[in-house]
Amino acid sequence: MSEKAPLLHYRLTTSTGPEPRDVAQHSRAKADRDGRRSKDKTARKLGVVFGVVIPTLLSMFSVVVFLRIGFVVGQAGLYQSIAMFLVAYFIITMTVLSVSAISTNGAVDAGGAYYMISRALGPEFGGSIGIMFFFANVCGSALYILGLVEAIVSVFGIPEEGAAAVAGHHQVLPSGYWWSVLYGTVLLFLCFIVCLVGAHIYAKATFIIFIIVMTVLASIFVSFFIVGPVMVFLPDTSVLNSTSLTTANYTGFRLHTLKGNLLPSYTADYTTGAMMSFATVFAVMFNGCTGIMAGSNMSGDLKNPSYSIPRGTLAAVLITFITYNLLSLLAAWSCDRHLLQRDYSFLGDINIWPPLVTVGIYSSTMSAAMSNLIGASRILYALSKDNLFGGVLALARKTSRSGNPWASVLVSWLLVQVVLFAGKLNTIAGIVTIFFLLVYAAVNLACLALEWASAPNFRPSFRCFTWHTCTLGILGCLVMMFLISAIYAFASIAFMLLLVMLIHYLGPISNWGYISQALIFHQVRKYLLMLDVRKDHVKFWRPQVLLMVANPRSCTGLMTFINDLKKSGLYVLGHVRLGLLDELPSDPLQSHYDSWLSLVDHLNIKAFVNLTLADSIRHGVQNLLFITGFGGMRPNTIVLGFYDDCTPQDHLQGKILVSTGYGLDAVCPTKDPGDQRSPFFPNVRAAEEAKDLQEEEYVSVIADAVKMGKNVTLARYFNQFNREEVLGSERKIGGHQSMTGPFVDVWPLNLLRPDSRGYVDICSLFLLQLACVLKETRAWKQAKLRLFLCVEAGCSLQEEEETKLRVMLKELRISAQVQMVAWDQVVALHWQRQGGRERGNLIESAQNEESMEREEAEAENEKGIQTFPNNAAHLTDEYICAVNNLIHRHGAPKPAVRFLYLPRPPADTSRYCAYLHQVDLLSRDLGPTLLIHGVTPVVTTDL
């Protein structure tokens, strides 16, 4: 049974010169020879017939038309034979439409289907399909060699014992499995020598071979009408262990013969002994329908590819379809079924000049075998050039001085030799068919993805296709794969998926463009438009965080922590660079995005990056708060590093970026002076260097965020946060190993307002919600929340407050350990200090400040912005230090992180420095701490 899978038949059929037409050879010859440019101008002279039709016909006509037409009709009958051709040609026609669309959207280079799929779907699918296409051509080459051996043995082979009586003087070759392998090895070695010498030998003979094949086909059609009834001696059928007839009849055109061949009659294959079925016969027949990409792969040699490829390929498909069906009809009308089932070379027996068919078989199969061998080597060479498999295919990149990839030819030859040990044509026909169907399905998938992505640059000249044709092509290929052999289909798909994963995780990043990115963009845009901010509900609130980063070198710990805190919400890394665009020749930030995104990959966090240029940090943060996000995906929480005198530490020094192999050091020397790379990020600020913003501006940023309705979080001491140590299976507590999870301490009371008694204001609930969100993340599942409730010892409200808090936690479904903290002495210290001052001045200043706050609150409430009471009292450093000490005393075991209530900035800008000083004293030396001020409701008890 024969199979057709020529792949780079296209490149090999050009007769424009002695040089091969694949990309590597073309580029090398161009570099080595001064006269190559003029040859390139004459190379693009092929039209529809010589450039597309002839290569495609030679790829599709081979041993199927000469050796398997009778097999198909004899086993399946005329009706099912025509049905098979209709199904097969429906599949390949859908694929031809996709090939025409892709190939007319740009030049197709060496590699055929691999090149088209890899440049459309990306390296993962392209590389995996390329390997499958390579194996398909390797098996296809072996298939043609076995077909040729079968033809030679049937003519020149010595019959087995029992059939010696019909042996002729020309039957001189021993027959048997090992003899067939030997003959195949010799023929394959001849193909190998030709391929090593150069593809131009075959290219020059293309037209001659085409004339021979067409002449033989013409003689076959003529013979059906001229040759009268003949008794044909059948070849040896000892494989079947039967005593069936040794002769069969060619009756000529007889109605009773046609009636006997209309319906199927599946029997055992006399060459293998295997029982045939619709699926197995279809697998053999389909090989005559492959090779449809020969013309599209010659786009670089065509005068007008967008005109020639669709017309030439469709013309070749139509010619082969008509030819196959006519031959099936003529065979069913003139040959009895026994002849069709027991003599695959009957066309030679009934020909007006029998040796002519033999010449046609030999020439077509040898050309097809060489075409597939060269094609397999070119695919392997293309894969090695793209470096998708690292050093595994490094050997295949070696070429001769003329550019011939001899190493790829050698590897391909060895693999074909291995396949030859299968011994019988029908044994590997199913495997080759499965591989080609998978490749065709991938081509249709590539075209479908390009169509669905709606990319503006996908505008092929050939428009006779839709997503429906692509889908039908994919479904047709997949259905036939499983009908032919479910086991082979599952195995090939599993092998392809394994290759996809290997290339995805181990392969290099390509610059071909990824169709997945276009599809993702298309879908994300659609769903973002559907994400209506007017339908937001507190039940589905999630943190969407904008983390302001001055220098990533000093805050990797905070970046990884916020990644845990975002709870599948939006996470944006924001950075402000000081400067004015008017003073610069171009935007200096565009070149920095790659560095930031590489850092995101290095830290394994899920974050976007947004950089801005502004004349001040405050204006830059305002810009980011205004413009970051789309529709319903906008930051609702801003996270700032704390403003203190701590010297930044470089946490990226000595780290290597896995994706590129480059170091993340601030200084990046290279061996090649001409290849100097700028560092990923500048050095951290030295202790003596001035900061980019002052205290007043820092507090103004906080105030601006609150005015814009954003929740504010200040992160302090996260340079001490080590995620691996905190979330490791074993933690050190007091020098001992502990298997318990980390602790998260929550202080929901406004500690800078001693007269505050409420635990259920919006800010406190926001604090609880963030702590709960952190605990619900997978990495923090073992964490334990500790909730500290500050009360006055002996107060009658103590039990009532605790009960109220526990009920609230239960309603909010928050699991936490509630600890009562007596802070009588701390509060008393505050009031005692206040009582020692001039009470009148104190009251007057307090009243003035409360009046200002009231006016501000009223103004903001009119705008719909939630406000919170500010600390109007004049707090002393002694009181704040006492509160800080209280937090310290209740921090055993030491928590991984603390959540504290951040008061609203004062309305009076002159008190910004005092406000920052108070927050500094409150959180001093507490370890990793988040000071949080929430302005939006985030919890609900409703279902």
MOWO-V96188 format. One record per backbone hydrogen bond with DSSP energy under -0.5 kcal/mol. NH is the residue of the N-H (numbers start at 0). CO is the residue of the C=O. E is the energy in kcal/mol with one decimal. If there is no record, write none. Layout:
BEGIN
nh=NH co=CO e=E
nh=NH co=CO e=E
END
This chain:
BEGIN
nh=4 co=2 e=-0.6
nh=5 co=58 e=-0.5
nh=7 co=370 e=-0.5
nh=11 co=7 e=-1.3
nh=12 co=8 e=-0.8
nh=12 co=9 e=-1.0
nh=13 co=10 e=-0.5
nh=25 co=21 e=-2.5
nh=26 co=22 e=-2.6
nh=27 co=23 e=-2.3
nh=28 co=24 e=-2.7
nh=29 co=25 e=-1.9
nh=30 co=26 e=-1.4
nh=31 co=27 e=-2.1
nh=32 co=28 e=-2.0
nh=35 co=32 e=-1.1
nh=36 co=33 e=-0.6
nh=38 co=34 e=-1.2
nh=39 co=35 e=-2.3
nh=40 co=36 e=-1.4
nh=41 co=37 e=-1.3
nh=42 co=38 e=-1.3
nh=43 co=39 e=-0.9
nh=44 co=42 e=-2.2
nh=44 co=300 e=-0.6
nh=45 co=300 e=-1.8
nh=50 co=46 e=-1.4
nh=51 co=47 e=-1.5
nh=52 co=47 e=-2.6
nh=53 co=48 e=-2.9
nh=55 co=51 e=-2.2
nh=56 co=52 e=-2.9
nh=57 co=53 e=-2.6
nh=58 co=54 e=-1.5
nh=59 co=55 e=-1.9
nh=60 co=56 e=-3.1
nh=61 co=59 e=-0.6
nh=64 co=61 e=-0.6
nh=65 co=61 e=-1.1
nh=66 co=62 e=-3.6
nh=67 co=62 e=-0.7
nh=67 co=63 e=-1.8
nh=68 co=63 e=-0.9
nh=71 co=67 e=-2.5
nh=72 co=68 e=-2.3
nh=73 co=69 e=-2.9
nh=74 co=70 e=-2.2
nh=75 co=71 e=-2.7
nh=76 co=72 e=-2.0
nh=77 co=260 e=-2.6
nh=78 co=261 e=-1.9
nh=79 co=75 e=-0.7
nh=80 co=76 e=-2.0
nh=81 co=77 e=-2.6
nh=82 co=78 e=-2.1
nh=83 co=79 e=-2.6
nh=84 co=80 e=-2.3
nh=85 co=81 e=-2.5
nh=86 co=82 e=-2.5
nh=87 co=83 e=-3.0
nh=88 co=84 e=-2.9
nh=89 co=85 e=-1.9
nh=90 co=86 e=-2.2
nh=91 co=87 e=-2.5
nh=92 co=88 e=-2.0
nh=93 co=89 e=-2.1
nh=94 co=90 e=-1.9
nh=95 co=91 e=-2.8
nh=96 co=92 e=-2.2
nh=97 co=93 e=-1.6
nh=98 co=94 e=-3.1
nh=99 co=95 e=-2.9
nh=100 co=96 e=-1.9
nh=101 co=97 e=-2.6
nh=102 co=98 e=-2.9
nh=103 co=99 e=-1.5
nh=104 co=101 e=-1.6
nh=105 co=102 e=-0.7
nh=108 co=106 e=-0.5
nh=111 co=108 e=-1.0
nh=113 co=110 e=-1.9
nh=115 co=111 e=-2.1
nh=116 co=112 e=-2.8
nh=117 co=113 e=-2.7
nh=118 co=114 e=-2.1
nh=119 co=115 e=-1.0
nh=120 co=116 e=-3.6
nh=121 co=116 e=-0.6
nh=121 co=117 e=-1.2
nh=125 co=121 e=-2.3
nh=126 co=122 e=-2.9
nh=127 co=123 e=-1.9
nh=128 co=124 e=-2.8
nh=129 co=125 e=-2.4
nh=130 co=126 e=-2.0
nh=131 co=127 e=-2.0
nh=132 co=128 e=-3.1
nh=133 co=129 e=-2.4
nh=134 co=130 e=-2.5
nh=135 co=131 e=-2.4
nh=136 co=132 e=-2.0
nh=137 co=133 e=-2.2
nh=138 co=134 e=-3.0
nh=139 co=135 e=-2.3
nh=140 co=136 e=-2.5
nh=141 co=137 e=-2.0
nh=142 co=138 e=-2.3
nh=143 co=139 e=-2.1
nh=144 co=140 e=-2.0
nh=145 co=141 e=-2.6
nh=146 co=142 e=-2.2
nh=147 co=143 e=-2.3
nh=148 co=144 e=-2.6
nh=149 co=145 e=-2.6
nh=150 co=146 e=-2.0
nh=151 co=147 e=-2.6
nh=152 co=148 e=-3.0
nh=153 co=149 e=-2.1
nh=154 co=150 e=-1.1
nh=154 co=151 e=-0.5
nh=155 co=151 e=-3.6
nh=156 co=152 e=-1.9
nh=157 co=172 e=-3.4
nh=162 co=159 e=-2.2
nh=165 co=162 e=-1.5
nh=166 co=163 e=-1.6
nh=170 co=167 e=-1.1
nh=171 co=155 e=-0.9
nh=171 co=169 e=-1.4
nh=172 co=155 e=-3.0
nh=179 co=175 e=-2.3
nh=180 co=176 e=-2.1
nh=181 co=177 e=-2.2
nh=182 co=178 e=-2.6
nh=183 co=179 e=-2.6
nh=184 co=180 e=-2.4
nh=185 co=181 e=-2.2
nh=186 co=182 e=-2.5
nh=187 co=183 e=-2.7
nh=188 co=184 e=-2.1
nh=189 co=185 e=-1.8
nh=190 co=186 e=-1.9
nh=191 co=187 e=-2.5
nh=192 co=188 e=-2.4
nh=193 co=189 e=-2.0
nh=194 co=190 e=-2.5
nh=195 co=191 e=-2.1
nh=196 co=192 e=-2.3
nh=197 co=193 e=-2.5
nh=200 co=197 e=-1.2
nh=202 co=198 e=-2.2
nh=203 co=199 e=-2.3
nh=204 co=200 e=-1.0
nh=205 co=201 e=-0.6
nh=205 co=202 e=-1.0
nh=208 co=204 e=-2.7
nh=209 co=205 e=-2.5
nh=210 co=206 e=-2.4
nh=211 co=207 e=-2.3
nh=212 co=208 e=-2.8
nh=213 co=209 e=-2.6
nh=214 co=210 e=-2.4
nh=215 co=211 e=-2.5
nh=216 co=212 e=-2.5
nh=217 co=213 e=-2.3
nh=218 co=214 e=-2.4
nh=219 co=215 e=-2.1
nh=220 co=216 e=-2.2
nh=221 co=217 e=-2.4
nh=222 co=218 e=-2.4
nh=223 co=219 e=-1.5
nh=224 co=220 e=-0.7
nh=224 co=221 e=-1.0
nh=225 co=221 e=-1.5
nh=226 co=222 e=-2.2
nh=229 co=249 e=-2.2
nh=231 co=229 e=-0.6
nh=231 co=247 e=-3.5
nh=233 co=245 e=-3.4
nh=234 co=341 e=-0.6
nh=239 co=236 e=-1.7
nh=240 co=237 e=-1.3
nh=241 co=236 e=-0.6
nh=247 co=231 e=-2.3
nh=249 co=229 e=-3.4
nh=250 co=248 e=-0.7
nh=250 co=333 e=-1.7
nh=251 co=333 e=-1.3
nh=253 co=251 e=-0.8
nh=253 co=332 e=-2.2
nh=257 co=253 e=-1.9
nh=258 co=254 e=-2.6
nh=259 co=255 e=-1.8
nh=260 co=256 e=-0.9
nh=260 co=257 e=-0.8
nh=261 co=258 e=-0.9
nh=264 co=74 e=-2.6
nh=268 co=273 e=-2.9
nh=271 co=268 e=-0.6
nh=272 co=268 e=-3.5
nh=275 co=266 e=-1.8
nh=280 co=276 e=-2.6
nh=281 co=277 e=-2.5
nh=282 co=278 e=-2.2
nh=283 co=279 e=-1.6
nh=284 co=280 e=-2.7
nh=285 co=281 e=-2.9
nh=286 co=282 e=-0.6
nh=286 co=283 e=-0.8
nh=287 co=284 e=-1.9
nh=288 co=285 e=-2.2
nh=289 co=286 e=-0.7
nh=293 co=290 e=-1.3
nh=296 co=292 e=-1.7
nh=297 co=294 e=-1.8
nh=298 co=295 e=-1.1
nh=300 co=297 e=-2.3
nh=301 co=298 e=-0.9
nh=302 co=45 e=-2.5
nh=306 co=303 e=-1.1
nh=307 co=303 e=-2.9
nh=308 co=304 e=-2.4
nh=310 co=306 e=-1.0
nh=311 co=307 e=-3.2
nh=312 co=308 e=-2.6
nh=313 co=309 e=-2.0
nh=314 co=310 e=-2.1
nh=315 co=311 e=-2.3
nh=316 co=312 e=-2.5
nh=317 co=313 e=-2.3
nh=318 co=314 e=-2.5
nh=319 co=315 e=-2.4
nh=320 co=316 e=-2.2
nh=321 co=317 e=-2.4
nh=322 co=318 e=-2.5
nh=323 co=319 e=-2.8
nh=324 co=320 e=-2.1
nh=325 co=321 e=-2.5
nh=326 co=322 e=-2.6
nh=327 co=323 e=-2.3
nh=328 co=324 e=-2.4
nh=329 co=325 e=-2.8
nh=330 co=326 e=-2.6
nh=331 co=327 e=-2.5
nh=332 co=328 e=-1.7
nh=333 co=329 e=-1.1
nh=333 co=330 e=-0.5
nh=334 co=330 e=-2.0
nh=335 co=248 e=-1.9
nh=338 co=335 e=-0.7
nh=339 co=335 e=-1.7
nh=340 co=336 e=-2.4
nh=341 co=337 e=-1.6
nh=342 co=338 e=-1.4
nh=345 co=342 e=-1.1
nh=347 co=344 e=-1.3
nh=348 co=344 e=-0.9
nh=349 co=345 e=-1.6
nh=350 co=347 e=-0.7
nh=353 co=350 e=-0.6
nh=355 co=352 e=-2.6
nh=356 co=352 e=-0.5
nh=356 co=353 e=-0.8
nh=357 co=353 e=-1.4
nh=358 co=354 e=-2.4
nh=359 co=355 e=-2.3
nh=360 co=356 e=-2.8
nh=361 co=357 e=-2.7
nh=362 co=358 e=-2.8
nh=363 co=359 e=-2.4
nh=364 co=360 e=-2.4
nh=365 co=361 e=-2.1
nh=366 co=362 e=-2.2
nh=367 co=363 e=-2.4
nh=368 co=364 e=-2.7
nh=369 co=365 e=-2.5
nh=370 co=366 e=-2.6
nh=371 co=367 e=-2.6
nh=372 co=368 e=-2.3
nh=373 co=369 e=-3.1
nh=374 co=370 e=-2.6
nh=375 co=371 e=-3.0
nh=376 co=372 e=-2.0
nh=377 co=373 e=-2.3
nh=378 co=374 e=-2.3
nh=379 co=375 e=-2.4
nh=380 co=376 e=-2.3
nh=381 co=377 e=-2.5
nh=382 co=378 e=-2.6
nh=383 co=379 e=-2.3
nh=384 co=380 e=-2.3
nh=385 co=381 e=-1.8
nh=386 co=382 e=-0.7
nh=386 co=383 e=-0.6
nh=387 co=382 e=-1.1
nh=389 co=386 e=-0.8
nh=391 co=388 e=-1.8
nh=392 co=389 e=-0.6
nh=393 co=390 e=-1.2
nh=395 co=392 e=-0.7
nh=396 co=393 e=-1.4
nh=397 co=394 e=-1.6
nh=399 co=403 e=-2.2
nh=402 co=399 e=-1.4
nh=405 co=403 e=-2.3
nh=406 co=397 e=-1.1
nh=408 co=404 e=-1.9
nh=409 co=405 e=-2.5
nh=410 co=406 e=-2.4
nh=411 co=407 e=-2.5
nh=412 co=408 e=-2.6
nh=413 co=409 e=-2.1
nh=414 co=410 e=-2.0
nh=415 co=411 e=-2.4
nh=416 co=412 e=-2.2
nh=417 co=413 e=-1.7
nh=418 co=414 e=-2.0
nh=419 co=415 e=-1.8
nh=420 co=416 e=-0.6
nh=420 co=417 e=-1.2
nh=421 co=418 e=-2.4
nh=422 co=419 e=-1.8
nh=423 co=421 e=-0.6
nh=426 co=423 e=-0.5
nh=427 co=423 e=-0.8
nh=427 co=424 e=-0.8
nh=428 co=424 e=-1.0
nh=429 co=425 e=-0.7
nh=431 co=427 e=-2.4
nh=432 co=428 e=-2.3
nh=433 co=429 e=-2.3
nh=434 co=430 e=-2.2
nh=435 co=431 e=-2.5
nh=436 co=432 e=-2.7
nh=437 co=433 e=-2.2
nh=438 co=434 e=-2.1
nh=439 co=435 e=-2.7
nh=440 co=436 e=-2.5
nh=441 co=437 e=-1.9
nh=442 co=438 e=-2.1
nh=443 co=439 e=-2.4
nh=444 co=440 e=-2.2
nh=445 co=441 e=-2.5
nh=446 co=442 e=-2.2
nh=447 co=443 e=-2.6
nh=448 co=444 e=-2.7
nh=449 co=445 e=-2.2
nh=450 co=446 e=-2.2
nh=451 co=447 e=-2.8
nh=452 co=448 e=-2.3
nh=453 co=449 e=-0.6
nh=453 co=450 e=-0.7
nh=454 co=449 e=-0.8
nh=457 co=454 e=-1.9
nh=458 co=456 e=-1.2
nh=460 co=103 e=-1.0
nh=462 co=460 e=-0.7
nh=464 co=462 e=-2.1
nh=469 co=465 e=-1.7
nh=470 co=466 e=-2.3
nh=471 co=467 e=-2.7
nh=472 co=468 e=-2.3
nh=473 co=469 e=-2.3
nh=474 co=470 e=-2.8
nh=475 co=471 e=-2.8
nh=476 co=472 e=-2.2
nh=477 co=473 e=-2.4
nh=478 co=474 e=-2.8
nh=479 co=475 e=-2.2
nh=480 co=476 e=-2.0
nh=481 co=477 e=-1.9
nh=482 co=478 e=-1.9
nh=483 co=479 e=-2.5
nh=484 co=480 e=-2.2
nh=488 co=484 e=-2.5
nh=489 co=485 e=-2.7
nh=490 co=486 e=-2.7
nh=491 co=487 e=-2.8
nh=492 co=488 e=-2.4
nh=493 co=489 e=-2.7
nh=494 co=490 e=-2.4
nh=495 co=491 e=-2.3
nh=496 co=492 e=-2.7
nh=497 co=493 e=-2.3
nh=498 co=494 e=-2.1
nh=499 co=495 e=-2.4
nh=500 co=496 e=-2.3
nh=501 co=497 e=-2.3
nh=502 co=498 e=-2.7
nh=503 co=499 e=-2.3
nh=504 co=500 e=-2.3
nh=505 co=501 e=-2.5
nh=506 co=501 e=-0.5
nh=506 co=502 e=-1.8
nh=507 co=386 e=-0.5
nh=514 co=119 e=-0.5
nh=514 co=512 e=-0.6
nh=516 co=513 e=-0.8
nh=517 co=513 e=-1.1
nh=518 co=514 e=-2.5
nh=519 co=515 e=-2.7
nh=520 co=516 e=-2.4
nh=521 co=517 e=-2.2
nh=522 co=518 e=-2.4
nh=523 co=519 e=-3.3
nh=524 co=520 e=-2.6
nh=525 co=521 e=-1.5
nh=526 co=522 e=-2.5
nh=527 co=523 e=-2.8
nh=528 co=524 e=-1.8
nh=529 co=525 e=-1.0
nh=530 co=526 e=-1.0
nh=531 co=529 e=-1.5
nh=532 co=530 e=-0.6
nh=534 co=531 e=-1.8
nh=535 co=532 e=-1.3
nh=539 co=536 e=-1.5
nh=540 co=537 e=-1.5
nh=544 co=542 e=-0.5
nh=544 co=569 e=-2.6
nh=545 co=636 e=-2.7
nh=546 co=544 e=-0.6
nh=546 co=571 e=-2.9
nh=547 co=545 e=-0.7
nh=547 co=638 e=-2.5
nh=548 co=546 e=-0.5
nh=548 co=573 e=-3.3
nh=553 co=550 e=-1.8
nh=554 co=551 e=-1.0
nh=558 co=554 e=-2.0
nh=559 co=555 e=-2.1
nh=560 co=556 e=-1.9
nh=561 co=557 e=-2.6
nh=562 co=558 e=-1.2
nh=563 co=559 e=-1.1
nh=563 co=560 e=-0.7
nh=564 co=560 e=-1.6
nh=565 co=561 e=-1.3
nh=566 co=563 e=-0.7
nh=568 co=565 e=-0.9
nh=571 co=544 e=-2.7
nh=572 co=607 e=-3.0
nh=573 co=546 e=-3.0
nh=573 co=571 e=-0.7
nh=574 co=609 e=-1.6
nh=576 co=574 e=-0.5
nh=576 co=611 e=-2.7
nh=577 co=575 e=-0.5
nh=578 co=613 e=-2.2
nh=582 co=579 e=-1.2
nh=583 co=580 e=-1.4
nh=587 co=585 e=-0.5
nh=589 co=586 e=-0.6
nh=591 co=588 e=-1.6
nh=592 co=588 e=-0.7
nh=592 co=589 e=-0.8
nh=595 co=591 e=-1.9
nh=596 co=592 e=-3.0
nh=597 co=593 e=-2.3
nh=598 co=594 e=-1.9
nh=599 co=595 e=-2.2
nh=600 co=596 e=-2.1
nh=601 co=597 e=-2.4
nh=602 co=598 e=-2.6
nh=603 co=599 e=-0.7
nh=603 co=600 e=-0.6
nh=604 co=599 e=-1.8
nh=606 co=604 e=-0.9
nh=607 co=570 e=-2.9
nh=609 co=572 e=-2.8
nh=611 co=574 e=-2.1
nh=613 co=576 e=-2.1
nh=619 co=615 e=-2.1
nh=620 co=616 e=-2.6
nh=621 co=617 e=-2.3
nh=622 co=618 e=-2.3
nh=623 co=619 e=-2.2
nh=624 co=620 e=-2.7
nh=625 co=621 e=-2.1
nh=626 co=622 e=-2.4
nh=627 co=623 e=-2.3
nh=629 co=632 e=-1.7
nh=631 co=530 e=-0.7
nh=632 co=629 e=-3.3
nh=633 co=631 e=-0.9
nh=635 co=543 e=-2.2
nh=636 co=543 e=-2.0
nh=637 co=710 e=-3.0
nh=638 co=545 e=-2.7
nh=639 co=712 e=-2.9
nh=641 co=714 e=-1.7
nh=643 co=641 e=-1.0
nh=650 co=552 e=-3.3
nh=650 co=648 e=-0.8
nh=654 co=651 e=-2.1
nh=656 co=661 e=-3.5
nh=657 co=655 e=-0.7
nh=659 co=656 e=-0.7
nh=660 co=656 e=-3.2
nh=663 co=654 e=-3.1
nh=667 co=665 e=-0.5
nh=672 co=670 e=-0.7
nh=674 co=671 e=-2.2
nh=675 co=672 e=-0.7
nh=676 co=667 e=-0.7
nh=679 co=664 e=-0.5
nh=688 co=685 e=-1.0
nh=697 co=693 e=-2.2
nh=698 co=694 e=-2.4
nh=699 co=695 e=-2.1
nh=700 co=696 e=-1.8
nh=701 co=697 e=-1.4
nh=702 co=698 e=-2.6
nh=703 co=699 e=-2.8
nh=704 co=700 e=-2.2
nh=705 co=701 e=-2.0
nh=706 co=702 e=-2.4
nh=707 co=703 e=-1.7
nh=708 co=705 e=-1.7
nh=709 co=704 e=-2.8
nh=710 co=635 e=-2.8
nh=711 co=932 e=-2.8
nh=712 co=637 e=-2.3
nh=713 co=930 e=-2.9
nh=714 co=639 e=-3.1
nh=714 co=712 e=-0.5
nh=715 co=713 e=-0.5
nh=715 co=928 e=-2.8
nh=719 co=716 e=-1.4
nh=720 co=717 e=-0.8
nh=721 co=719 e=-0.5
nh=722 co=720 e=-0.6
nh=725 co=721 e=-2.5
nh=726 co=722 e=-2.7
nh=727 co=723 e=-0.6
nh=730 co=737 e=-2.8
nh=732 co=730 e=-0.6
nh=732 co=735 e=-2.9
nh=735 co=732 e=-1.2
nh=737 co=730 e=-2.7
nh=743 co=783 e=-2.7
nh=744 co=896 e=-1.7
nh=745 co=785 e=-2.9
nh=746 co=898 e=-2.6
nh=747 co=745 e=-0.6
nh=750 co=748 e=-1.4
nh=752 co=749 e=-1.7
nh=755 co=752 e=-2.4
nh=764 co=760 e=-2.3
nh=765 co=761 e=-2.3
nh=766 co=762 e=-2.0
nh=767 co=763 e=-2.2
nh=768 co=764 e=-2.5
nh=769 co=765 e=-2.3
nh=770 co=766 e=-2.0
nh=771 co=767 e=-2.5
nh=772 co=768 e=-2.7
nh=773 co=769 e=-2.3
nh=774 co=770 e=-1.9
nh=775 co=771 e=-1.6
nh=776 co=772 e=-0.7
nh=776 co=773 e=-1.0
nh=779 co=776 e=-0.7
nh=780 co=777 e=-1.2
nh=782 co=779 e=-1.6
nh=783 co=741 e=-2.4
nh=785 co=743 e=-2.6
nh=786 co=784 e=-0.5
nh=786 co=816 e=-3.4
nh=787 co=745 e=-2.5
nh=787 co=785 e=-0.6
nh=788 co=786 e=-0.6
nh=788 co=818 e=-2.9
nh=789 co=787 e=-0.6
nh=790 co=788 e=-0.5
nh=790 co=820 e=-2.6
nh=792 co=790 e=-0.6
nh=794 co=791 e=-2.0
nh=797 co=794 e=-1.6
nh=799 co=795 e=-0.6
nh=800 co=796 e=-3.1
nh=801 co=797 e=-2.2
nh=802 co=798 e=-2.7
nh=803 co=799 e=-2.5
nh=804 co=800 e=-2.5
nh=805 co=801 e=-2.5
nh=806 co=802 e=-2.3
nh=807 co=803 e=-2.1
nh=808 co=804 e=-2.5
nh=809 co=805 e=-2.2
nh=810 co=806 e=-2.4
nh=811 co=807 e=-2.2
nh=812 co=809 e=-1.0
nh=813 co=808 e=-2.6
nh=814 co=812 e=-0.5
nh=815 co=813 e=-0.6
nh=816 co=784 e=-3.0
nh=817 co=815 e=-0.6
nh=818 co=786 e=-3.1
nh=818 co=816 e=-0.6
nh=820 co=788 e=-3.1
nh=821 co=819 e=-0.5
nh=822 co=790 e=-2.0
nh=822 co=820 e=-0.6
nh=826 co=822 e=-2.5
nh=827 co=823 e=-3.1
nh=828 co=824 e=-2.1
nh=829 co=825 e=-1.6
nh=830 co=826 e=-2.2
nh=831 co=827 e=-2.7
nh=832 co=828 e=-2.1
nh=833 co=829 e=-2.2
nh=834 co=830 e=-2.3
nh=835 co=831 e=-1.0
nh=835 co=832 e=-0.6
nh=836 co=833 e=-1.4
nh=838 co=836 e=-0.9
nh=841 co=837 e=-2.0
nh=842 co=838 e=-2.7
nh=843 co=839 e=-2.6
nh=844 co=840 e=-2.6
nh=845 co=841 e=-2.3
nh=846 co=842 e=-2.7
nh=847 co=843 e=-2.4
nh=848 co=844 e=-2.3
nh=849 co=845 e=-2.6
nh=850 co=846 e=-2.3
nh=851 co=847 e=-2.0
nh=852 co=848 e=-2.5
nh=853 co=849 e=-2.4
nh=854 co=850 e=-2.1
nh=855 co=851 e=-2.2
nh=856 co=852 e=-2.9
nh=857 co=853 e=-2.5
nh=858 co=854 e=-2.2
nh=859 co=855 e=-2.3
nh=860 co=856 e=-2.7
nh=861 co=857 e=-1.6
nh=862 co=858 e=-0.6
nh=862 co=859 e=-0.7
nh=863 co=860 e=-1.3
nh=864 co=859 e=-2.2
nh=865 co=863 e=-0.5
nh=871 co=869 e=-1.1
nh=874 co=872 e=-1.0
nh=879 co=875 e=-2.0
nh=880 co=876 e=-2.7
nh=881 co=877 e=-1.9
nh=882 co=878 e=-2.2
nh=883 co=879 e=-2.6
nh=884 co=880 e=-2.5
nh=885 co=881 e=-2.1
nh=886 co=882 e=-2.2
nh=887 co=883 e=-2.0
nh=888 co=884 e=-2.5
nh=889 co=885 e=-1.3
nh=890 co=887 e=-1.5
nh=895 co=742 e=-2.8
nh=896 co=742 e=-1.0
nh=897 co=927 e=-1.9
nh=898 co=744 e=-2.8
nh=899 co=897 e=-0.5
nh=899 co=929 e=-3.1
nh=900 co=746 e=-0.7
nh=900 co=748 e=-0.5
nh=901 co=931 e=-3.0
nh=902 co=900 e=-0.6
nh=908 co=906 e=-0.7
nh=910 co=907 e=-1.9
nh=911 co=908 e=-1.5
nh=914 co=910 e=-2.4
nh=915 co=911 e=-2.5
nh=916 co=912 e=-2.3
nh=917 co=913 e=-2.3
nh=918 co=914 e=-2.2
nh=919 co=915 e=-2.1
nh=920 co=916 e=-2.4
nh=921 co=917 e=-2.3
nh=922 co=918 e=-1.7
nh=923 co=919 e=-0.5
nh=923 co=920 e=-0.8
nh=925 co=922 e=-1.3
nh=928 co=715 e=-2.5
nh=929 co=897 e=-3.1
nh=930 co=713 e=-2.8
nh=930 co=928 e=-0.5
nh=931 co=899 e=-3.0
nh=931 co=929 e=-0.6
nh=932 co=711 e=-3.2
END
